[in-house]
Amino acid sequence: MPGYELFGAEERKEVNDVLETGILMRYGFDGPRKGIWKAKELEQEINKTFNVAHSQLLSSGTAALTVALSALGIGTGDEVIMPTFTFVASFEAVISVGAIPVMCDIDETLTLNPKAVEEAITPRTKAVMPVHMCGSMAQLDELKAICDKHNLVLLEDACQAIGATYKGKAVGTIGHAGTFSFDFVKIITTAEGGAVLTNSKEVYEKCDQFSDHGHDHIGKDRGADLHPYLGYNFRISELHAAVGLAQIRKLSQFLEMQKRNNRIIYDALKDVPGISFRVIPDPAGDTGSFLSFFLPTEDMARTAAAELGAAGITGNFYWYDNNWHYIRKWQHLQNGSFMSRLSEDQKKGVMHYSNMAYPVSDAIMSRCISSSISLLWDEAQAKDRGQKIADILKKVVAAHTVNA
C-alpha cells in the first residue's frame, strides 16, 4: 500500500477532464460541465465494485463516519462501542455527533473481541463500530449476531480495508452502513476523500442530504432544492473524485500486488522461533496491505522495532507507542482537551471510557509489529526485505532467550 505509489497517466487523464470544463464542484452547472460528472461516475463504480446498492462520496473518511452516524440516528447520549486500536478519527466522529465512544478490548484479530463487546453493552448502547484495521477484517458473524440480539446498529469502519472481503462480501457492506477513506495513504486514494456505503435507501438519502446542507437533490434546479433536514458541508470535489475514478479501476491490480508481496514476507518470517501472526477471520479476504505479527514479550517487540529502524527498514509500526492509533497515547482525549465545550454528560462518559485500564489490549498491542507492504517491490526486493526482517527477529529472540 498505498495507491499513491502507482499514480500515473490514468489519474491525470481523469483530472484533466475536469480541468477542461472548469467545473470543480460535484453539483450543478449542468451545461458548462459538458456531461462530466466524476463524483457520480465514481459512486457508480463503487456500487458495482463492492456490490452495494448505494454510496455517497464525502470529503474524508472522518466525514464519512460523521455522516453515517448522523444518518443512522446516533446522537446525544448514545454509546458507540469501538476498539482500543483504531485511528483517532473513529472516536472524533462519535464525539462530533454528541455520542460517547465506548472503548472495548481487542483480540489477536487486532479488532473488536466479540465477548468484550457483549460485556460492554449498556442501556445507552446504540451502535457497535468494528474497525477493520490494517487491511483485514473483524469477526463480523459474531458482531452481527450481537447487534441483532440487542437491536443495535452495526457500522463498519472499513477505512483501512478497501477491497477486503468477508465470506465473499466486501467489508463495509455487511453492516447497516460502512465507511471508506480515500486519503493519501489508503489502499486507493483521492488525496482527500471518503464514502459511506449502504444497502438502505433511507440511510443513503439521509447521507446525501446531510452532507450537502440538507439539499434533497430532487429536480434540476439546485437553487430550488428543498431541505428535509439540517445539514453540513462534507462534499467531495470533482477533482478528488476524478483521481478516485482512476484508482478504483486499478484496485484489483493493487490487491494482487499487495497479496503477492505480503506472502513473500510471511514466508520469510513464518519459521522464526517464537513469532506468531495476526488472526485473520477470513484469510482469503485479506487485502495484504500489512503483515502483522507478535513477538513473545513486550521487551522483544520494542527491541525488534528499534533494530528494524536502526537498520533502515522502514514501514514497520510499533502501535503500542503510536499516538494516532492506540488508546494508550490518546492523551488529548484522556485529558479532555476539547476545543469546543461538550455537555457535562457527554464529557463524563468520554472521560470515563477513555481513562479505563485495558490490560487485555495492552498485552496484545505491546507485542505487535505491523509491516506495511509496498506496491513498488518486485519479487526480489520483497524477498530481500523479508530476509532482513527475519534475521533481525531471530537475533532479538535469541538474545532475549539467552538473557532470560
N, C-alpha and C positions, 0 to 999 in steps of 0.2 A: 504494500500500500504506500501511498495513495494515488488516486487518479491523476493528480497534477504531474506525476512523473512522466506520463505519456500524453502531455498536452501538445497538440500539433495542428496540422492543416485543417482537420475536421472541425475543431473548435473555432479556428479563425474564420472559416467559411460561414459558420452559423452566426457568429458575431457580426461579420461584415454584412450579412443580410439585413440585420437590424440597423447598422450604421448607415446603410444606403437609404433607408427610409427616414431616418432621423427620429423615429418614434420609439422612445426608450421605455415608455410606460406600458404595462400589460393591458390596460383597459382604455377604451375609447379611441378617438382619432381614426375611425374606420377607413376613411378614404385615403388619407396620406400614408397609411401603413401598407397599402397595396397588397393586402392579403397575408401579410407576415404577422403571425400570432405564435411566437415561440413558446410562451408560457402555456397556452392551450395545447400546443403540439407536445410539449414535454409531459403535461399531465396525461394526455392520451397514451404516450409511450410508457409512463409509469403504470397506468392501469393495465396495459397489455403485458408488460414485462413481469409484473408481480401478481397478475390475475386477481385484481381487486376492482371493485365496482367504481370507486371514486377516489380522487386525490386532489388535494389543494396545496399549491405551491405557496411558500412563505419566505420571509426574508432571512430566516435562520432556523436551525434545529431548536434553539431555545424558544423562538416564536412559535414553532410548530407545537411544542409541548404546551405552551401557554394557551394557544388557540384550541387545541384538542381538549385540555382540561375544561376550558370555558364551555365549549360546545357539548361536552358530556355532563354539564350541570354541576361541576365540582367548584365549591367556593367556600365562603366564610365558615370557619369552624370545622370543615370536613377534614378527616385524616386520610392521607395517602401513604400507603406502605411502599417503601422503596429501599434499595440495598445500600449498605455502607460503602460499597465500592461502585462508584459511578463518576460521571463528570459533574461539576458544580451546577451546570445548567439544569439538571434534574430537580434539585431542591429549589433553585432560584425560581423556576416556573411554578412550582407548587405554592411557594410563598407569595408569588405575584398575584395569584387569584384569591388570596385570603385563606388558603388552606394550610394544613400543618403536615410537613414531611415527617413521617414516622420511620426512622432508620431501623433496618432489620438485618440480621446476620445473613451472611452468605455461606455457601459450602464450596467444595472444590470444583464446582462448575464456574466459580467466580461470579455467580449470580445468586438471586434470592434462594434461600433454603426454605422449601415449602413448609416444613414443620415449624420453623421460626415465624413464618408468615401467619400460620394458623394461630399461633400463640400471641401474635401482636394485634389481632383484631379486637376492636372495642366497639361499643355502640356508635361511636362517631366515625368509624371507618367507612369510607365511601369508595375507595379505589385501591387496587394493587397495581403497582407500576414496575414490572420487571425491566431491567436494563440489560440488553444483550451486549455485554462488554467484549471488546477486543475481537470482534468478528464472529463470535459464537452465540449460542442461544441459551435461554433459561429453560427450566423444566416446565414446559408450557402445559402439558396434560395435567400435571398436578396443580399448577397455579390456576388453570381454568376451572378445574373441579372445585377448588376452594372458593373461587369467585361465584360460581354457580350456586354452591351450597349456601353462601351468605348473601347472595344477591348484590354482589359488588361489581364495579366496573373494572375491566381488565384493559389497561392502557399500556401498550408496548413501547418502550423507548428503544427503538432499533437504530438509533443514530450512528452507532459504530458497527452495524451489522448489515449494511445494504447488500443484498444478494444472498444472505444466509437463508437456509430453509429448515423447517422442522417437519419431518414426516411428509415431505413433498409440498408443503405450503410455505410461502415466503414469510419470514418473520416480519412483523409489522402489520400483517393481515389477519392474524388469528384472534386477537382480542377485539374489543368494541371499536378500538382505533389504534393506530400505530404511528410512530413518527420517524422520519429520516432527517439526517443532517447532511448537507452538501458543502460544508465549509472546506477550507483549503486542504486539510489533511484527512479527509474522509475517503472512503473507497471510490466514490465518484464525487466530483466537485463541481460547484458552480461559482467558486470563490467564496461567496456567502449565500446561503440558501437553506431551505428545508422543505418538508412536506408532511402533511397529515394524510394517512391512508385509512379508508374505512369502507365497509360494505353497507353502511347505513346511510340512506339518502338524507334522513333528518340531520344526522351528525354532519354530513358533508355540507348541506345547505347552511347550517349554522357556522361552520368553519369559513365558508365562502363569504358570508355576510360579516362576521365578526372581524375578519382580517382586513376589511376594506370599509371601515367607518359605518358598518351596518347596511351598506348598499345591498338591495335584493338582486341586482343584476338581471332584472327582468325587462325585456324590451331593448330597444336600440339606442335610446337617448339616456346616457349616463346621468345627465343633469335632472332627469325626471324620475330617477330611481326612488322607490320608497325605502323606508328604513324600519324593518320589523323590530330590530334590536339596536341598542347602542353598540358601537364597535370601535376598533382602533386601527392603526395603520401598520400592518405586518406584511405588506405586499412585496413580492419579488419583482425585479425589473426584467424587461425583455433581454437585456444584455446578459444577466446572470442565467436566465432560463436558456438562452442560446448556447452557452457553454455546457450546461447540463444535458441539452439535447444531444450534443455530440458525444458526451461522456457516457450516457446511458446506452448508447449503441455499441460501446466498447466494453460494457460490463462483463459479458461472458468471457472476453479475452482477458480482462483484468483478473477475474476469478481463476481462470485456468492457470495463469502465470503464478499467482499467489499460492495456489494449492501445490503446484509443482515445487516451488522453492521451499515452501513450508515442509513438504515431505522430505526433501533433501536434508534440511536442518534437523528434522526429527530423527531421521535415520542415523545422523552423526551423533546424536545425544542419547538415543534410547538405551544404550548399553553402559552409560556412565553410572557407576555404582552409587546407589542412594538417591538418584534422581527419579521423580515421578512427574506425571504430566496432568494438566488440567483435565477434568472430566467433561466431556462434550456429549450432551444428551442425544444428539443425532450427528455422529461424525461425518456422514455424507453431506450434511448441510452446512458444515463449517466453511467460512469464506477463505480461511488460510491467511488472514491478514496479520495474525500474531501467532507465535508458538509460545505458550505459557507453561512454565514448569516450576516444580517445587524442590528446594533443597531440604535436607533433613532438619536443619536448625536455622534460626534467625541469624546467628553469627556467620554461618556458612553462606547464607544468601547475601548478607551485607558484604562479606569479603569478596564473593564472586562478582557482585555488581561493581565493586570498586576495581577489581582486577580487569574486568572487561573494559571499563572506561579507560584505565591506565594503558591498556593495550591498543586503544584507538578503535575498538569495536563498538560503534555507535548503535543507537536504536534499541538498547536493552533497558527496560524500565523496571526499577525497584519501587513499586507503587506505594509501599508502606511509608516511605518518606516523601511522597508526592503531595503537594498541597492543592492540586486540582482534582484529584481522583479518589482520594481515600479519606474517610471521616477523621482520622487521627490528626490531620493537619488543616482541617477546616476551621481555623481559629477565628476568622471573621464571623462565621456562623455561630460558633460556640460562645463568642464574646458578645453576640448581639449587636454587631456593628452594622446596623441598618441605616441607610441614608434617609429613608422616609419612615415615619412612625408606623408601627404595627399596632393593632388593637392589643390591649393587655392580655386578652385571652389567647390570641394567636401567638404573641411573643412568649407567653408562658409555655405553651405547647412546643414551640420551636426550640426553645432553650432546654426544655426537659429532655426531649429525644436526642438532640444533638450533643448533649453532655453526658449521656449514659455511657457506661463501660460496655465494650463489645469484645470480650476476650476470645470468643469463638472466631470472629472475623480477624482479629489481630493474629491469632495463631496460624491462620491461613495466609494472610497477606504478608506477614513478616518473613515468610519462607518463599515467596513467589517472585519470579522474574518473568517478564514478558518480552520476547524478542520480536520486533517488528520485521515484516517481510517486504522486501522491495520488489517492484516490478522490473527493475533495471538489471538485476543479476542474471547472467547466463548460468548454465548448469555448473560450469567450472567455478565461477565466483561463489555460488551458493555452497558448493562442496567445501571450498576453501574456508568460508566463514564458519560453516558447521564444524569443521575440524578444529579451528582455532577456539571456538566456544567450548567444544568438548574437552580440549586439552586443559583449558583454564579450570573448568568444573572438576575434572579429575584431580588436578593439583590441589584445589581447595578442599575437596572432600578428603583426599589422602592426608593432607596436613592436619586437618581438624581431627581426623580419626586417630592419628599418632599422638597428638596433644591430649586427646581425651583419655 
